Amino acid sequence: MTEHEEFEEWDGAYVLGALSPEDRRRFESHMEDCPRCRAAVAELAGLPGLLGRAAAPPEDFEAMDPVEDRADTTSLFEGTLRRVDAQRSRRRMAWTLTAAAAAVLLAIAIVLVPRIVATDPPDATVALDPAVSTAMTAGLELRSVAWGTKIRIDCDYPASPEWQGQTPPAYVLEITDSAGNTSQAATWNAVVGKEVTVDAATAVRLSDIVTIAVRTTGGTTVLEKDV
């Protein structure tokens, strides 16, 4: 139970002076940091005056029918209590609707934001050509960023005798720039019968990339492409 939940039913009793001195001090201390309870007390501030008018006996009190008078007073008091309950219910409903709306907006954001990011088009796409006989294929998406180039690699390893009886090899993505320098952008392991997606990066700017190649860790070029 939160601190607010402990005190949220105390507003009516506080306004009507029904709290003990200790509870009154606790509630006043709580209200210093709780705008909801302060607002609730403000809404009910007029109730003591209303009940005071109900309790004040009229000048011809002795001539009145005591049964009828009690009925009127009881009716007014019950009406006051109903008003307190109704105000409290409206506050609860408002907070519930606010929380529900926030949850819906959060769910929409969680669903839509990844889609927005995912639909950001690449600056270039490259399908690598086989340099040796292989069932492996690879396509790349390249995005130019301030620090270099982001690369997304989609490799497909269809079931093939090429990999039977051996551990699937590890691969290296290498980038060659316009100055003839070669650098490694990513490494990964093949998964036979699956498509593997690898996120890679290089400090080489997209405009300076000349060749992209996939090699085995042993140095054999499997796929490559001049950009």
Short mmCIF file of the C-alpha atoms (twelve columns), coordinates in Angstrom:
data_MODEL
# 
_entry.id   MODEL 
# 
loop_
_atom_site.group_PDB 
_atom_site.id 
_atom_site.type_symbol 
_atom_site.label_atom_id 
_atom_site.label_alt_id 
_atom_site.label_comp_id 
_atom_site.label_asym_id 
_atom_site.label_seq_id 
_atom_site.Cartn_x 
_atom_site.Cartn_y 
_atom_site.Cartn_z 
_atom_site.pdbx_PDB_model_num 
ATOM 1   C CA . MET A 1   0.000   0.000   0.000   1 
ATOM 2   C CA . THR A 2   1.337   3.446   -0.941  1 
ATOM 3   C CA . GLU A 3   1.283   6.391   1.440   1 
ATOM 4   C CA . HIS A 4   -1.527  8.017   -0.560  1 
ATOM 5   C CA . GLU A 5   -3.669  4.870   -0.437  1 
ATOM 6   C CA . GLU A 6   -3.389  4.902   3.358   1 
ATOM 7   C CA . PHE A 7   -4.756  8.445   3.583   1 
ATOM 8   C CA . GLU A 8   -7.094  8.726   0.561   1 
ATOM 9   C CA . GLU A 9   -10.245 8.057   2.663   1 
ATOM 10  C CA . TRP A 10  -9.339  10.581  5.367   1 
ATOM 11  C CA . ASP A 11  -10.347 13.781  3.578   1 
ATOM 12  C CA . GLY A 12  -13.997 13.790  4.721   1 
ATOM 13  C CA . ALA A 13  -13.119 12.932  8.319   1 
ATOM 14  C CA . TYR A 14  -10.462 15.664  8.338   1 
ATOM 15  C CA . VAL A 15  -12.853 18.339  7.068   1 
ATOM 16  C CA . LEU A 16  -15.539 17.271  9.552   1 
ATOM 17  C CA . GLY A 17  -13.057 17.239  12.472  1 
ATOM 18  C CA . ALA A 18  -13.518 13.525  13.109  1 
ATOM 19  C CA . LEU A 19  -9.812  12.635  13.193  1 
ATOM 20  C CA . SER A 20  -7.897  12.213  16.421  1 
ATOM 21  C CA . PRO A 21  -5.229  14.875  17.088  1 
ATOM 22  C CA . GLU A 22  -2.477  12.403  16.174  1 
ATOM 23  C CA . ASP A 23  -4.176  11.332  12.928  1 
ATOM 24  C CA . ARG A 24  -4.917  14.950  12.061  1 
ATOM 25  C CA . ARG A 25  -1.213  15.822  12.379  1 
ATOM 26  C CA . ARG A 26  -0.245  12.792  10.250  1 
ATOM 27  C CA . PHE A 27  -2.756  13.728  7.556   1 
ATOM 28  C CA . GLU A 28  -1.641  17.367  7.493   1 
ATOM 29  C CA . SER A 29  1.974   16.236  7.174   1 
ATOM 30  C CA . HIS A 30  0.975   13.932  4.299   1 
ATOM 31  C CA . MET A 31  -0.896  16.727  2.495   1 
ATOM 32  C CA . GLU A 32  2.265   18.823  2.330   1 
ATOM 33  C CA . ASP A 33  3.556   16.429  -0.335  1 
ATOM 34  C CA . CYS A 34  0.261   15.152  -1.776  1 
ATOM 35  C CA . PRO A 35  -1.615  17.502  -4.134  1 
ATOM 36  C CA . ARG A 36  -4.386  14.910  -4.585  1 
ATOM 37  C CA . CYS A 37  -5.318  14.964  -0.903  1 
ATOM 38  C CA . ARG A 38  -5.048  18.777  -0.763  1 
ATOM 39  C CA . ALA A 39  -7.446  19.018  -3.712  1 
ATOM 40  C CA . ALA A 40  -9.832  16.544  -2.053  1 
ATOM 41  C CA . VAL A 41  -9.908  18.582  1.168   1 
ATOM 42  C CA . ALA A 42  -10.500 21.775  -0.841  1 
ATOM 43  C CA . GLU A 43  -13.492 20.170  -2.557  1 
ATOM 44  C CA . LEU A 44  -15.062 19.260  0.791   1 
ATOM 45  C CA . ALA A 45  -14.234 22.497  2.599   1 
ATOM 46  C CA . GLY A 46  -17.847 23.703  2.531   1 
ATOM 47  C CA . LEU A 47  -19.302 20.634  4.263   1 
ATOM 48  C CA . PRO A 48  -18.903 21.820  7.899   1 
ATOM 49  C CA . GLY A 49  -20.991 24.911  7.138   1 
ATOM 50  C CA . LEU A 50  -23.655 22.829  5.450   1 
ATOM 51  C CA . LEU A 51  -23.851 20.446  8.384   1 
ATOM 52  C CA . GLY A 52  -23.810 23.388  10.773  1 
ATOM 53  C CA . ARG A 53  -26.936 24.774  9.173   1 
ATOM 54  C CA . ALA A 54  -28.539 21.358  9.468   1 
ATOM 55  C CA . ALA A 55  -27.640 21.110  13.158  1 
ATOM 56  C CA . ALA A 56  -28.734 24.615  14.151  1 
ATOM 57  C CA . PRO A 57  -32.248 24.435  15.725  1 
ATOM 58  C CA . PRO A 58  -34.821 26.884  14.359  1 
ATOM 59  C CA . GLU A 59  -36.454 29.486  16.599  1 
ATOM 60  C CA . ASP A 60  -39.678 27.490  16.831  1 
ATOM 61  C CA . PHE A 61  -37.773 24.270  17.620  1 
ATOM 62  C CA . GLU A 62  -40.034 23.386  20.566  1 
ATOM 63  C CA . ALA A 63  -43.105 23.611  18.359  1 
ATOM 64  C CA . MET A 64  -41.719 21.315  15.694  1 
ATOM 65  C CA . ASP A 65  -42.502 17.656  15.375  1 
ATOM 66  C CA . PRO A 66  -39.339 15.924  16.701  1 
ATOM 67  C CA . VAL A 67  -39.829 12.900  14.457  1 
ATOM 68  C CA . GLU A 68  -40.161 15.044  11.329  1 
ATOM 69  C CA . ASP A 69  -37.168 17.192  12.359  1 
ATOM 70  C CA . ARG A 70  -34.959 14.164  12.872  1 
ATOM 71  C CA . ALA A 71  -35.995 12.832  9.498   1 
ATOM 72  C CA . ASP A 72  -35.058 16.101  7.770   1 
ATOM 73  C CA . THR A 73  -31.686 16.249  9.536   1 
ATOM 74  C CA . THR A 74  -30.966 12.602  8.809   1 
ATOM 75  C CA . SER A 75  -31.886 13.097  5.157   1 
ATOM 76  C CA . LEU A 76  -29.554 16.077  4.876   1 
ATOM 77  C CA . PHE A 77  -26.703 14.211  6.586   1 
ATOM 78  C CA . GLU A 78  -27.177 11.173  4.350   1 
ATOM 79  C CA . GLY A 79  -27.213 13.437  1.313   1 
ATOM 80  C CA . THR A 80  -23.960 15.002  2.461   1 
ATOM 81  C CA . LEU A 81  -22.348 11.584  2.838   1 
ATOM 82  C CA . ARG A 82  -23.544 10.618  -0.624  1 
ATOM 83  C CA . ARG A 83  -21.950 13.799  -2.008  1 
ATOM 84  C CA . VAL A 84  -18.649 12.910  -0.339  1 
ATOM 85  C CA . ASP A 85  -18.790 9.399   -1.797  1 
ATOM 86  C CA . ALA A 86  -19.676 10.719  -5.246  1 
ATOM 87  C CA . GLN A 87  -16.782 13.179  -5.232  1 
ATOM 88  C CA . ARG A 88  -14.406 10.458  -4.094  1 
ATOM 89  C CA . SER A 89  -15.687 8.123   -6.840  1 
ATOM 90  C CA . ARG A 90  -15.176 10.820  -9.488  1 
ATOM 91  C CA . ARG A 91  -11.608 11.349  -8.334  1 
ATOM 92  C CA . ARG A 92  -10.903 7.610   -8.457  1 
ATOM 93  C CA . MET A 93  -12.418 7.360   -11.924 1 
ATOM 94  C CA . ALA A 94  -10.346 10.296  -13.179 1 
ATOM 95  C CA . TRP A 95  -7.117  8.754   -11.904 1 
ATOM 96  C CA . THR A 96  -8.077  5.359   -13.323 1 
ATOM 97  C CA . LEU A 97  -8.803  6.812   -16.765 1 
ATOM 98  C CA . THR A 98  -5.573  8.802   -16.688 1 
ATOM 99  C CA . ALA A 99  -3.564  5.686   -15.824 1 
ATOM 100 C CA . ALA A 100 -5.334  3.665   -18.529 1 
ATOM 101 C CA . ALA A 101 -4.667  6.345   -21.143 1 
ATOM 102 C CA . ALA A 102 -0.999  6.453   -20.175 1 
ATOM 103 C CA . ALA A 103 -0.763  2.667   -20.476 1 
ATOM 104 C CA . VAL A 104 -2.343  2.750   -23.947 1 
ATOM 105 C CA . LEU A 105 0.032   5.482   -25.123 1 
ATOM 106 C CA . LEU A 106 3.009   3.533   -23.781 1 
ATOM 107 C CA . ALA A 107 1.853   0.376   -25.577 1 
ATOM 108 C CA . ILE A 108 1.445   2.311   -28.839 1 
ATOM 109 C CA . ALA A 109 4.927   3.791   -28.449 1 
ATOM 110 C CA . ILE A 110 6.457   0.365   -27.809 1 
ATOM 111 C CA . VAL A 111 4.813   -1.020  -30.966 1 
ATOM 112 C CA . LEU A 112 5.332   1.928   -33.302 1 
ATOM 113 C CA . VAL A 113 8.781   3.249   -32.414 1 
ATOM 114 C CA . PRO A 114 10.652  0.090   -33.513 1 
ATOM 115 C CA . ARG A 115 8.676   0.124   -36.762 1 
ATOM 116 C CA . ILE A 116 9.608   3.740   -37.410 1 
ATOM 117 C CA . VAL A 117 13.267  2.938   -36.815 1 
ATOM 118 C CA . ALA A 118 13.088  -0.236  -38.899 1 
ATOM 119 C CA . THR A 119 11.599  1.580   -41.929 1 
ATOM 120 C CA . ASP A 120 14.463  4.091   -42.082 1 
ATOM 121 C CA . PRO A 121 15.775  3.363   -45.612 1 
ATOM 122 C CA . PRO A 122 19.462  2.450   -46.054 1 
ATOM 123 C CA . ASP A 123 21.756  4.700   -48.052 1 
ATOM 124 C CA . ALA A 124 22.932  1.727   -50.107 1 
ATOM 125 C CA . THR A 125 22.203  -1.983  -50.519 1 
ATOM 126 C CA . VAL A 126 24.716  -4.538  -51.752 1 
ATOM 127 C CA . ALA A 127 24.273  -8.198  -52.760 1 
ATOM 128 C CA . LEU A 128 27.649  -9.939  -52.535 1 
ATOM 129 C CA . ASP A 129 28.770  -12.146 -55.395 1 
ATOM 130 C CA . PRO A 130 30.222  -15.638 -54.777 1 
ATOM 131 C CA . ALA A 131 33.989  -15.856 -55.149 1 
ATOM 132 C CA . VAL A 132 33.941  -19.676 -54.761 1 
ATOM 133 C CA . SER A 133 31.298  -22.366 -55.154 1 
ATOM 134 C CA . THR A 134 29.014  -21.907 -52.139 1 
ATOM 135 C CA . ALA A 135 25.360  -22.103 -51.174 1 
ATOM 136 C CA . MET A 136 25.823  -19.131 -48.851 1 
ATOM 137 C CA . THR A 137 24.320  -15.785 -49.878 1 
ATOM 138 C CA . ALA A 138 24.625  -12.376 -48.230 1 
ATOM 139 C CA . GLY A 139 22.968  -9.005  -48.655 1 
ATOM 140 C CA . LEU A 140 24.087  -5.793  -46.947 1 
ATOM 141 C CA . GLU A 141 22.405  -2.539  -45.979 1 
ATOM 142 C CA . LEU A 142 24.731  0.416   -45.472 1 
ATOM 143 C CA . ARG A 143 23.882  3.637   -43.613 1 
ATOM 144 C CA . SER A 144 26.138  6.655   -43.482 1 
ATOM 145 C CA . VAL A 145 26.607  8.081   -39.966 1 
ATOM 146 C CA . ALA A 146 28.791  10.801  -38.472 1 
ATOM 147 C CA . TRP A 147 31.482  8.392   -37.309 1 
ATOM 148 C CA . GLY A 148 31.602  6.139   -40.408 1 
ATOM 149 C CA . THR A 149 29.217  3.505   -41.778 1 
ATOM 150 C CA . LYS A 150 26.687  1.208   -40.112 1 
ATOM 151 C CA . ILE A 151 26.255  -2.157  -41.836 1 
ATOM 152 C CA . ARG A 152 23.509  -4.767  -41.529 1 
ATOM 153 C CA . ILE A 153 24.413  -8.198  -42.921 1 
ATOM 154 C CA . ASP A 154 21.776  -10.833 -43.773 1 
ATOM 155 C CA . CYS A 155 23.412  -14.214 -44.484 1 
ATOM 156 C CA . ASP A 156 21.490  -17.294 -45.596 1 
ATOM 157 C CA . TYR A 157 22.939  -20.779 -45.057 1 
ATOM 158 C CA . PRO A 158 20.621  -23.290 -46.810 1 
ATOM 159 C CA . ALA A 159 21.135  -26.936 -45.964 1 
ATOM 160 C CA . SER A 160 23.868  -28.138 -48.329 1 
ATOM 161 C CA . PRO A 161 26.483  -30.908 -48.589 1 
ATOM 162 C CA . GLU A 162 28.969  -28.045 -48.377 1 
ATOM 163 C CA . TRP A 163 28.723  -28.064 -44.569 1 
ATOM 164 C CA . GLN A 164 27.993  -31.737 -43.881 1 
ATOM 165 C CA . GLY A 165 30.307  -33.483 -41.491 1 
ATOM 166 C CA . GLN A 166 32.087  -30.335 -40.405 1 
ATOM 167 C CA . THR A 167 31.682  -27.558 -37.895 1 
ATOM 168 C CA . PRO A 168 30.061  -24.527 -39.567 1 
ATOM 169 C CA . PRO A 169 32.855  -22.063 -40.256 1 
ATOM 170 C CA . ALA A 170 33.334  -18.592 -38.824 1 
ATOM 171 C CA . TYR A 171 33.341  -15.633 -41.175 1 
ATOM 172 C CA . VAL A 172 34.880  -12.171 -41.291 1 
ATOM 173 C CA . LEU A 173 33.496  -9.061  -43.012 1 
ATOM 174 C CA . GLU A 174 36.308  -6.967  -44.453 1 
ATOM 175 C CA . ILE A 175 36.143  -3.447  -45.868 1 
ATOM 176 C CA . THR A 176 38.681  -2.043  -48.332 1 
ATOM 177 C CA . ASP A 177 38.781  1.742   -48.673 1 
ATOM 178 C CA . SER A 178 39.853  4.037   -51.496 1 
ATOM 179 C CA . ALA A 179 43.389  4.183   -50.100 1 
ATOM 180 C CA . GLY A 180 43.735  0.412   -50.346 1 
ATOM 181 C CA . ASN A 181 43.499  -0.172  -46.588 1 
ATOM 182 C CA . THR A 182 41.573  -3.248  -45.412 1 
ATOM 183 C CA . SER A 183 39.823  -3.390  -42.037 1 
ATOM 184 C CA . GLN A 184 37.636  -5.914  -40.251 1 
ATOM 185 C CA . ALA A 185 34.038  -4.843  -39.561 1 
ATOM 186 C CA . ALA A 186 32.492  -8.007  -38.025 1 
ATOM 187 C CA . THR A 187 32.920  -11.712 -37.283 1 
ATOM 188 C CA . TRP A 188 30.257  -14.392 -36.808 1 
ATOM 189 C CA . ASN A 189 29.576  -18.136 -37.027 1 
ATOM 190 C CA . ALA A 190 27.481  -19.792 -39.715 1 
ATOM 191 C CA . VAL A 191 24.253  -21.540 -38.710 1 
ATOM 192 C CA . VAL A 192 23.334  -24.157 -41.278 1 
ATOM 193 C CA . GLY A 193 19.710  -24.057 -42.394 1 
ATOM 194 C CA . LYS A 194 19.173  -20.596 -40.909 1 
ATOM 195 C CA . GLU A 195 19.384  -16.959 -41.883 1 
ATOM 196 C CA . VAL A 196 21.765  -14.958 -39.713 1 
ATOM 197 C CA . THR A 197 21.577  -11.185 -39.236 1 
ATOM 198 C CA . VAL A 198 24.709  -9.375  -38.063 1 
ATOM 199 C CA . ASP A 199 25.104  -5.695  -37.183 1 
ATOM 200 C CA . ALA A 200 28.525  -4.347  -38.118 1 
ATOM 201 C CA . ALA A 201 30.305  -1.000  -38.244 1 
ATOM 202 C CA . THR A 202 33.351  0.597   -39.770 1 
ATOM 203 C CA . ALA A 203 35.074  3.956   -39.404 1 
ATOM 204 C CA . VAL A 204 35.396  4.110   -43.195 1 
ATOM 205 C CA . ARG A 205 32.901  6.539   -44.665 1 
ATOM 206 C CA . LEU A 206 30.398  5.080   -47.125 1 
ATOM 207 C CA . SER A 207 31.765  7.220   -49.963 1 
ATOM 208 C CA . ASP A 208 35.267  5.775   -49.355 1 
ATOM 209 C CA . ILE A 209 34.288  2.078   -49.378 1 
ATOM 210 C CA . VAL A 210 35.603  0.342   -52.506 1 
ATOM 211 C CA . THR A 211 35.227  -3.384  -51.804 1 
ATOM 212 C CA . ILE A 212 33.278  -5.475  -49.294 1 
ATOM 213 C CA . ALA A 213 34.223  -9.131  -48.804 1 
ATOM 214 C CA . VAL A 214 33.222  -12.077 -46.649 1 
ATOM 215 C CA . ARG A 215 36.140  -14.367 -45.884 1 
ATOM 216 C CA . THR A 216 36.614  -17.415 -43.689 1 
ATOM 217 C CA . THR A 217 38.825  -16.907 -40.662 1 
ATOM 218 C CA . GLY A 218 41.391  -18.931 -42.596 1 
ATOM 219 C CA . GLY A 219 41.552  -16.190 -45.241 1 
ATOM 220 C CA . THR A 220 39.479  -17.736 -48.067 1 
ATOM 221 C CA . THR A 221 37.299  -15.178 -49.852 1 
ATOM 222 C CA . VAL A 222 33.758  -16.578 -50.099 1 
ATOM 223 C CA . LEU A 223 31.727  -13.552 -51.226 1 
ATOM 224 C CA . GLU A 224 32.739  -10.063 -52.379 1 
ATOM 225 C CA . LYS A 225 31.539  -6.989  -54.213 1 
ATOM 226 C CA . ASP A 226 32.986  -3.740  -55.493 1 
ATOM 227 C CA . VAL A 227 30.805  -0.899  -54.265 1 
# 
